[in-house]
Amino acid sequence: MQVAERRGVEPGHKPSPRPGPGSGSGSGSGSASGSGSDNGEKRKHRRRGRRGRRRRGKKANEPPPFLPPEAEEGNIEYKLKLVNPTQYRFEHLATQLKWRLQEGRGEAVYQIGVEDNGLMVGLTEEDMKASLKTLRRMAEKVGADITLLREREVDYELDRSRRKIAEVLVRKVPDDQQFLDLRVAVLGNVDSGKSTLLGVLTQGELDNGRGRARLNLFRHLHEIQTGRTSSISFEILGFNSKGEVVNYSESRTAEEICESSSKMITFIDLAGHYKYLKTTIFGLTSYCPDFAMLVVGANTGIAGTTREHLGLAMALKVPIFIVVSKVDLCSSGTVEKTVRQLERVLKQPGCNKVPMLVTSPDDAVTAAQQFAQSASITPIFTLSSVSGENLDLLKVFFNILPPLSNSKEQEELMQQLTEFQVDEIYSVPDVGTVVGGTLYSGVCREGDRLVVGPTDEGKFLRLKVCSMQRNRSACRVLRAGQAATLALGNFDRSLLRKGMVMVSPKMNPTICWQFEAAIVLLFHAKTFRRGFQVTVHVGNVRQTATVECLLGKEELRTGERAVVCFRFMKHPEYLRVGAKLLFREGVTKGIGHVTHLLPTSQNHGQDQNHKPHQNHN
């Protein structure tokens, strides 16, 4: 009966009345009519009490905790213990660490106290210290640093000693500028606090509540005056090999941040206002972000373009996590209401996401690892750029966030011929014409000779790469998947435009006027049919195209699928089969992928036929 007393049923006091014969007194004597019910209650209390005691004491009969079995590939390694290895064993362990770092492109996670099958055995304090010391020696040998992410106690079997498992991040010390670079697109409705949050993260100073932190991010005078982003800007946040933040608060230039960072997060700050939607879509399609960060104001909730941006990221299959900002302006009830609203939207059939609210550093570590492994996990952070509340959790998340592609996939891309997508064009005094963009495949070096195109006539022009910069600091070699700016010397800027590609002359690139794509019509007010004009986004290509025909159908309605033949209106483009496609016109929206490029002769014939029609327009 002590258990029942502990749970609030005191002798001489009646519990809350319940209908039926079992509502006798709580003293335990009970009348004959209510004895069956009372005995049931007592048994239930005893069971609960035993459960509680077992939870508080040693878990004698519970199965041991498990992690998923260790994978042969990837950057996660399980080690039961690393206590005083022989020299031969130490060399083998160092080689193994090197392989895991290579798989994680400079990062690896070691779980100490875990068997290869995932059984969490745990180590005593003494063994754990010895194992971490060995791991530190291994890291020094391969030129890396270690950071203890978290320690967990495992408690099963009648074992008196406390056993722990440790999760350790091993990261390479930067050499030859080969830092790990992750691109994060920043989405969200206008006035949700995107630019301010980036200003706080990259400048290292909190905001004053009136937008001071975002001033350094704006590129145009009208952006400073209105406080609204209209163009795409890039900001960088670095982490050194020990997992410490490197930003402009300690480093004066981007070059210094690059030199002392092992990992870089490049934020692509996109516009929130609806009238700049085409710029936002261009940023998502052409800059190939690894992840998307959706910023939602706690005071406004899901408003304006929030749903649209969430839909765009999902359509382009960009993993997304959510930051609820401005929590300093609201009561805790309002913040909870916004989080619940987000969770409802994420769980809807169209999204099928699993929301995960991050409230502690331990949650942030788990969220970063699960987010990269599963497309359905969506971490949610609640923070303030003014008070700095929970800002550290977001930094922990960025520090641990692993790359999506492993080294093997990058190696395969690097073996292909060079292909660089042109996203930005500048004229720089004393340097000449400069193009910015992403290297899709191959390797690019200073002095390489490439061809750029297609021009309006469908030709490719020869050029030479004079110098290159990554994150505003000079670099000699550019590898597949990296973004950079390339100086082209005195090449005529007027011959270049966004959407062009610079490729190896060996590729013998082809041009495309007309192509087929398998599409899904997401929304259209009436029927989608032949002759309809839409703005097509494919990678860095953005151009108006006409619907030439719908294969096997006369018309399309919202939610229907079809293979559609599109024809570019202005000039030919360079496309790849399988590339993701997104098209829009007013409220009309659709997604799909390129399935077939029509032959040049057919394109050319179509071009001749359509030229008078174009001139007439």
PyMOL commands that set and color helices and strands:
alter all, ss='L'
color gray80, all
select helices_A, chain A and resi 2-6+35-56+87-103+125-141+194-203+212-217+221-226+254-260+274-286+306-315+327-329+332-347+361-373+391-400+407-415+493-495+505-507+600-616
alter helices_A, ss='H'
color red, helices_A
select strands_A, chain A and resi 76-79+107-112+144-154+163-172+180-188+233-239+245-246+263-269+291-297+320-325+354-357+377-382+419-428+432-441+443-445+449-453+461-464+467-470+473-475+477-479+483-487+501-503+514-523+528-529+533-538+541-550+555-556+561-568+580-585+588-597
alter strands_A, ss='S'
color yellow, strands_A
deselect
rebuild
show_as cartoon
